[in-house]
């Protein structure tokens, strides 16, 4: 592949709701530019983007794929992202490498939750954007409804560039709102000039007014001209659009059909004409050596630096680190230095990836996207630079996973293999986490949602040939007591030679501190128990509190006092006193009114106003206590305390209640006594599990 200077590069992320047609649009653009001779189809599993077996099986994108497309003399690096919310980590990585976005809408489905979220991502990352309404060929396509909804949501920023031309209810072309000219498709995205039919004229004048308003909003001078009823020149319109698409104050709306590759030429023209090249984008890091700000700004004449925004760790194609060059030029002889790790990396070959295809290049300029194979210490988010000018950029921030499942390996000897395979999957996906919860004797797999965890289980089997089974996790309950008890524990055994003798009188009562497992004290008089056995008694308590007698959960808030006891000058030993203490603990704990404590978390749910009633009603059903509401970025944040056990499956339920728009987060707050029915249920479930193990 040719090498491109920063001015001739565009880095564009494709965003939108799941199954809205992003991958099909990439195929259409590749076909339009002559990159492929025949468009692949998602259903047939032969697209450039969805090359992973899991994607082909499920018929949707799971990972972000880079597809460089050359239009005229401009290289457009398209980042095709998944639309399903479980794979948000992939989108966040792509956003870190993009300079602009195309938000894809289906003319049939309209403005879905994924498109609204895409807009929010663009706002957060200050990305210029274009809406592309695809599936205009569908019988149920509704262009007007989709544009009206965009205007309702985003007001005067929306600038429709096209109005569809229909013949016999079929999409055959479009009227260009800027140039007031008709275009009729001939083959694929090629077109010929045509008259604008009367059926399109009403919408054309309406949307031209919307477009001119958007242009007028862009400067005081044009606003004045607009109010005085003067016509804008075509140059004024084009220049205003160019400036204001880049700063996000104008968002063009284009139309087409991905399946028929219609409208893609106009989209490619708009990307080349209206989106910024990397040199127009500000980007800075820190020079570790001087501790000064390093203004990279994708300047090819500055020292080399790059940020790794994604890792592919595939057993079939190997490990690749995808990066964006932030300054300078990367050549095969450039010495690489990872300033965060303090390690050097070797460049053997520089690649440009197009789907799974690897194309070798001699160099890459600032602003371009490439890949390096087999970097030993570098992970996603790391910065590569030179040792002479060591640079570090901010790490990529990804969403925190809150959905989790417990898992076990199906074959006992596979524990190490599963652990290694999961490490590789976690290198690829930063929103995937494995947690070893020793306290509750379980291993947990965290992700954004159930679908992501399901894909992970499937990938472990298909890629790494290991099987795990997932199940409902054990909730980290605690056990404590509410009353005082006094119990004697005696361990006496005679078995030839030295016997075993330990005798303790223990008092158990609440310590009042649930942060601490236990407090141990002694009030022994007259040497009834010699001092050298006190540590053995405490050891007995320390072992006992790890697994309480009610349901096998850790004990908290216990005060244990050694009051009295007796010993044998020959048969007593540390082991005997420890065993006597354990016996006393089991009986004394059960006599001191034991209870289960459940973890309470502080939950925040962010939803549009219209969903607040449903959310609060649902939280009440889950034993949640709503504490208040705050307005946040035009939405409502509901704050509630809720038992952790009631949040199992909440990710899926929240999405179905809010059409995918709702978001939630939580953090541990405290422990509270569980209601008696909950305690009974937990005790029964644990008894069954103990029998099964």
N, C-alpha and C positions, 0 to 999 in steps of 0.2 A: 504493500500500500504506500501511496505517496506521503510525503511529510508536509504538514501544513503549518503556516505561521499563525500566531494568535488571532490576527485580524480576519483570518479565513476559517475560523472555528466557531461553531455554535454548540453549546451543551444544553440539551433540552430534555427535561423529564416529562414522561407521559403519565398523567394522573387521571383517576376517575373511578367510578364504582365498579365492583366486580362484574365481569361479563358485559361491559358496556361497549367493547370493541377495540380496545387499545392494541392488542397483539395483531388483530386483523388489519388495523390501520398501519402498523409498522410494515406488514407484508405488502400493503398497497403502495407505500412510499418506496419500498425496495424495488417493487415491480415498475413503478413509474420512472425511476431513475435508471432502469436497466440492470440493476444489481442481480435480479433473478428473472428467469424467463417465464416462470409460472408461480402464481400466488399459492402459498401453502394455506392450509385450513386448520384451525384449532381442533376441529372434530377429527381430522385425519392424522393429527399429531406430527405434521411435517412443517411447522412454522420455524422461522429463524430463532425467535425468542424462546418459545417453550420447547426446549430440547431435552429437558430432564424427564426421565421415565415417569416420575410421580406427576409431573404437569400433564404429560400426555395421557396418563390414566384418568386423571381427575378433570381434564379439559379446562383448567384455569391456571394462571401464572402463580407460582409460589416464590420465585426469586426474581430479583431485578436483573435484567439482561442488557448489555450494552450492544447497540447495533449502529455502527458508523455508516452513514449514507452520504454519498457525495452528490450534491446538487449544483450543477454548473461548476463553479470553481471553489465552492464552500463545503467544508466537511461538517456534517451535522451528526454529533454524537447523541443518538437517541437512547435514553434510559427508560426501558419498558418495565414498569413496576406492577406488582400485584395489586388488584383492586379490593381483595377481601381483607377485612380489618385485622385478622389474625396475623397478617404478614406485614404489619406496619413498620417493623424494624427494617425491612428491605426498602421501604419507601423513604424512611428517614436517612438511610445511607445514600440513596440516590439523590435526595434533596441536597446533601452535603457536597455533591459534585456538580450540581446543575446551576446554570446561570439564568434559566427561564423555564417556563412550563407550558405544556399544552394540556388543557383539561378536556377530556373526551366525554361527550354526552351522547346517549342514544336518543334519537328523535322519537323512538317508540316509548322508551321508559321515562324520558324527560330528565329533570334535575333531581337526581337521587342523592341519598345521604353521602355516598362516597365523593360526589362532586362538591358538595358543600364542605366536606372535610378537606378536600384538595385545595379549595379556595383558602381555607384557614391556614393550611401549610404554607401556601404562597405568601400570605400576609405575614406569617411568622418569620419566613426566610427572606422577605422583601424581593420576591421573584416576579418579574414581568410575566404576564400570562395571556394565552389566547384560548378561547373556547372553540372546540371543533365538534359540530353536531354531525354525527355519523348515522348510518342506517336510514338515510333519507329515502332509500329504495323500498323500505318496508311499507306494506299496505297500511299499517297503523301509525306511521310517522306523523308527528304533529309539530311542525316547525314553530308556528306562531305561539302555541302554548308554552313551548320550551323557552323561547326568547322572552315572552311576557313574564315568565317565572324568574328568569335571570334579572330582568329589569326591576321586578318587585323586590328581589333579594339585594341587588347591588347598585340599583339606581342609575345615575347618569354616567357611571363608568362604562356601562355596556354600550358597545358600538357595533351593531350588526353590519357586516361587510357584504353579505349576500342575502338575496331573497330567492327561494326556489321557483323554478319554472316547471310547471306540471303539464303533461299532455295525457289525456285519458287516465287521469289519476296516477300517472307514472312520473317519477322524477327524471327529467331529461336535461336540465341545465339550471342556470341561475342568472339573476340580474345582479350586476355589480353595483352596489349602493354608492361607492365612491365615484366611479366613472359613469354611472347611469347608463350602462350598456348591457345588452343581453349576450349570454354565452350558452351555446348548446353543445352538449358532449357528443363527440363522434366515436372515438374508441378510447376506452378507459378515461384518463384524465385530460385527453386532448379535447379541444373544443373549437367551434367556429362561431363567428359573430352572428347574432340573430336579433330580430326585433323583440322588444319586451311585450309579451301578450297582456291584454287588458286585465286578465285574472290576477296578474302579479303587480299591476301598477298601483293598486290601492295600498298594498303592503309596502311597496317600494317607497312611496312618498312618506308613509308613516315612519318607516325605519330610517329613511334619509334624514328626517327631522330629528330622530333619536341620535343618529351619528353626528349631525351638525351640532346638536346640543353638547355632546361629549367633546367635540372639537372646541366649541366656544368656551366650555368650562376650563380649558387648558391654559388660557392666558387672558389677562384683562383687556388687551388690545383686541383679541378675537371676540371676546364677550361684548365689547362695545360695538364692534362691527355687526355682530349677530343681532343685537337689540335695535340697531339702526336699519335693519332689514337689508343690509348689503350682502351680496353673494360672496362666499369664500372662493378663492381660486383653487384649482386642483393642487397647485404647489403648496398653498397654505394648508390645505387639508392633509396632504401627504406628510409635510414637515411636522405639523402638529401631532399627527398620529405617531410618527416615528419617535418624537421626543417623549410623548406621553404614554406610549405603550411601555417604553423602557422604565419610566418612573412609576408605572402601575396605575396611573390616573385614568387611562383608557384601556379597555379590554375588548379587542375585536372578537366578533363571532363569525366563524366560517362554517360552511356546510359541505357535505359530500357523502360518499358511500364507500366504506372500507372494502366490502365484498366486491364491488364493481370497480374499485380503484378510481372513483370519481371525486374530484375536488382536491386530490393530493398535490397536484402541481401548484395550486393556489396556496395550499398550506405551506409547502416548501418555500414558495416565494415570500410568504409572510414571515416565516422563520428567518430567512436570510435578510429580509428588508427591515423588519421591526424589532427583532430580538438583538440584544447586545452581544458583541464579541467579548471574550474574556478580559481584554484590556480596559473595558468600560466598567469592570467590576472591582470594587475595593476588597482586598483580602490581606490580613496582617497576622503575624505570629510574633515569636520572641526569639532573639538571638541569645542562646544560652550562655555563650562566652562573655558577651558584653552586658547582658541583662537589659538590652534595649529593644524597643519595638522594631520588628522587621517588616517594612511595607513591601509585601511581595507583589500584589496587584497584577499578577500574571505578566510580569515584565520579563521578556526573554533575555534582557541584557544584565540581569542581576544574578547572583550566585544561585546554583540549582537548589530547589527544594520541592518536595511533593508530599501529599497526604494520602495515605491508604484509606480508601472509603469502603472497601468490600473485600472479603476473602472467599475464594472458592477452594474448598478442601474436598475434592472428589476422588474416590478410589480409582476411577477410570481415567479422568483427564489430568489428575495430579493437583498440586496446590498452586493457586495463582493469587497474587495480591494485586487487586485493581487499584490504581492510583490516578490522581489528577496532578499534573505538573503545575505548581503554584508560582514558580519563578525559574528563570534560566532555561537550559536545554539539557535533557538527559541523553547521554551517549553511552554506547556499550563499554567505554573505558572510564566512565564517571565513577569515582570511588564513592560508595554509599555509606552513610553513617546514620545510625538511629540514636539521636541524642538522648531520648528518654531512657533507653536501655543501656546506652554507652557501648553499643556493639557496632561492628562493621559488617556490611552485607556485600555479597559479590553480585555483579551484573554479568550474566552470561549472554542472555539474549533479551531484547525488548520486544514485547508483543503488543499488537492491537487485537482485541477479541471482537468477533462479530458472532454473537450467539456462542456456539461451541467451537467455531472456527478460529484458529490461532494464526495470525499473520505477522511475520517478523518485520520489524522496521529498524533502520539504523539509528534513528534519533527521534525524540519527541520534544516539541516546543512547549513553552508555558501555555497553560490553558487547555492542553490536550489530555486525553484519557488513554491510559495504556495498562499493561499488565506485566508483572515480573513473576517468574516461576521459582518455587522452592526457596523463598526467603526463610532463613532459619529462626530468627528471633522476632520478626516483625508481624504485628497483628493489626486488625482493623482499627483505625483511629490514630495509628502511629505516624510520625513524620520521618521522611527520609531527606537527608541533606548531605552536605560535605563536612568533613571534620574541621576544615578551616573556618567555615561559617555554619556552625551547628544551629539549626532552627527547630523550634517546636510550635506547632499550631494547636488550637483548642481541639479537644477530643470530640468525636461525634456523639451527640446525646441521643439515646434511643429510649423508647417508652419502657416503663418498668412493668415486668410481668407480674400479674396477680392471680392468674388461674394456675392451679397445680393439681397434680395427680400423684398418688403413690405408685411405685412400680417395683416389680421383681423380675429377675431374669428367669426365663422358662427352664433353661438348662443350668444346673447348679455350677458347672465349671466355667460358665461364660461371663462371670462377673467382671473380670479384667477386660475381656473383649468389648463388653457393653460400655464400660467406663471409657475405654480408648475411643470407641466409635462416637460416643456422646461428646467427648472433647472436640472431635473433628466437626461435628454438627454445630457445637457451640461457637467454634471459630468462625463458621459461616454465618450464624444467626445470633446476634448479640442479645436478642430478647429471649433466648432459650437458656435456662439455668438448671443445674442439678445441685440439690442440697442433701447432704447426708445428715438426717435428723436422728442422731444417736439416742437422744433422750427418749424418743418414742419408737425406737427400733424400726425406722423406715427410711427409704430413700425417696426423695420427692423430685418430680420434674415440673419445672415452672415454665409457663409460656403466656402469650397474650390471650389465647382462647383455646377451646377444646379442639377446634379444627387443626390448629398448628400442632398440638400434641399428638393428634391422630396421624398427621403427616410424618411427624418425627418417628413414631412407632413403625410406620410403614417403611420409612427410609432406612431405619436400622436393619430391617429384614432384607429389603431389596438390594441395598448398597453394601452393607457390612455383614450380612448373613447371620445376624444375631436377633433373638426374639425376646421381647419383654412383654409382660402383661401389666396393664394399668388398672388401678382400683381406687376406690374412695379412700382418701388419706385419713389417718388417725388424727383427730383434733388434739392439740396439746393441752388436755385438761390437767388440773392439779388436784391433789388431795390435801385436806387439812382437817383440824378438829375444832370443835366449838366449846367443849367442856374439859374438865380436869378428871384424870383417872390415876389410880395408884395400883401398880401391878408388880407381883414378884415373878421373876424369871429364874428358873433353876435348871442347870444342865449338869446331870450326874451320870457318869458311865463308868462301869468297871469292866475291864477286858484283859485281865492278866497283867501283871506288872503295874506301871503307873496308870491310874484311872484318870477321869476328867471330872473336875468339879468347879462349877462357877455358880454363884448365887447373888442376884441383884434385886433390890427393891427400887423400882423406878416410878417417878411421877411424870405424867405427860399433861401439858396444858398449852393453850394458844400462846404464841410469843408476841402476837400483834404485828409482826413484820412479815408480810407475804412476799417481800423481795428476797428473803433469805430462807433456805431450806430448814435449818434448825439452829437452836442455841443449846449448848450443853453446859450444865452446871453440876456441881456435887456438893452435898451437905452431909457427908459421912462423919460420924463421931466415933472416937475410940478405936479407930483402925479396923472397923468391921470388914472393910474392903481395903487392902493395902494400896497405897498411892500408885505403885507401879502397874496396877491393873486399870487405872482410870483411862489411859489412852486406848486400851482394848475395848472398854465400854463405849467410848466415843466412836471408835471404829465400827462397832456394831450398829450404832445409830446412823452413821454416815452411809453404811451399806444399805440399811433398811429404807431410808428416805428416797433411794433411787427408784424404788418400785413399791408404791403404797399397797396396803392390803385390800383396799376397796375395789379398785379396778386396774391396778398395775401402773398408775400414773405417778410421777414424782410428787413427793410430799413437800409442802411449804408451810411456813408459819408455825413451826413446832418448837416448844421448849421442853427439853428432856432433862430431868434432874435425878441424879443418883443419890438416893436417900440412905439406903442401908444395904446390907447383904452379909454374906459370910464366905469364908474361904477354907481350903484344906492345905496344910503346909506342904504336902507332897503332891496331891492330885490337881491342885489349881494351876491354871496356865492362862496365858493371854487368849488363846483360842477358846478355852472353856468360858471365860467371861464375855468374850464377843458373842458366842453362841447363846449364852443366857440372856444377853441384852436383846438379841434379835427375837427370841421367844417372848420376852416381856413387851417389846415394841408391838408385835403382831396383836397380842391380846389387848394391851393398853390402848392402842390406837382405836380399835373397834369399840372399846368401852367409853371413849371420850367424845361420843356423838360426831362421827366422821362425816364429812361432806365433800362433794366434788365441786371444784371451782372451774368456771369456764372462761376462756379468754374473750375479752371484749375489745373490739377494734373501733377506732374512730374512722368513720367512713365519709368520703366526700363524693357526691354524685353530681356531675355537671350536665344539665339538659336544657333544651329550650323551654320557655315558660309553659307551653301547652302540655308538657308531660309531667309537670310537678305533682299534680293530683294523683296520677297513676303511680308515680314513684313512691310517694309518701304512703299511699294505701298498701303498696307491696312491702315496704319496709316494716309497717305495723304488723303485717302477717308473719314477718320473719323475726318478730320480737325485737324490732329496732325501736329506738327512742329518737325521734327527730328533735334536734337541739336548735336548729335555726336555718336561715337561708340568706345567701349573699348574692347580689348581682355580679356576674363575671363575664366580661366581653360579650354583653348582649344576651347572656344565658343566665340560668339560675344554678347556684351551687347549694345543694342540700347537704347539711352536715348532720350526721346521726351517729349514735353509739349502737352497736349491733354485735351479737355473739358471732364469733368467727365461724362457728359451725353452720350458721344460717347463710353464709356467703358461698357455700359450695354450689357451683352451677350458675352463679349470679351473672357472669359475663354473658352467657347465652341469653338468659332471661332479660337482662337490661337491653340487649340489642333488639330482641323481638318486641319489647315494649316501646322502644324509641326509633325503630327502623334503622338502627345502627349508629344513630347520632350520639347517644348517651355515652359518657365516659365516667370511670370511677377509679378511686384510689383509696387505700386505707393504710393505717399503721396501728400497731398494737397500743392499747391504752392501759388496760389493767385486768385483773382477775376479779370475778364476782361469783357468788354462790349460784350454782345452776338450780333451776326449779326441780322439784322432786321427780316429776315425770321424765325430765331430761336425764337426771341422774340414773333413774331406773333403767331407762333405755340403753344408756352407755354401759352400765354394769352388765346387762344381758348380752349386748353386742360383744363386749370384751371377753366374757365367759365363753361365748361360742367360738371366738377367734382363738382363744387359748386351747380349746379342745381340738380345733382344726390344725394347729401348728404341730 
